């Protein structure tokens, strides 16, 4: 017997620090996700010990081509203690998720942000459902403010998954000029210059910002986090796999 998952798909392993895949969860449909194991081999499992905050496993989600997903109901969160390998000077992150409730609020997908070493450090991905925005937003810490790249207004369709690609390249993680990039479903949304500061403290979260704010209401199928800036070709490879 052998596992043919991903047969024929080639994605780079160089710099891969985290790989969360819903199809690796060995749970019954509707089961509580107490730990989402890291498939990168680095053991960075995201966990939740409080039962009321545990997301649920969906064995076959029609919105994701009947593949598995992890469902967050607006009060769920998975977290990992601060890890410097997920807070590097450069990074490329892939996030596959869908919002299933337009609650007129920000919804946090994935973050590692803190007030160390400066007030606005690290990064986060929001589904901004406030007003008529309905757009994905990639925020990068820039000292006293955030630098945000955003998709077009109305670009999030409820119950429709997107592949979000976020990247910081160049810079030194301590305020030097870097390039911030955002892509959606393999199409580049934009780039901009950002004096990026990486976070140096605090836990990393999926589904809720910090303790309980900006809860995510929807499903997440996969997250890949590299500690380097992937080339355009490498990003296309990963997006093609997803």
Order of alpha helices (4+ residues) and beta strands (2+ residues): beta-beta-beta-beta-beta-beta-beta-beta-beta-beta-beta-beta-beta-beta-beta-beta-alpha
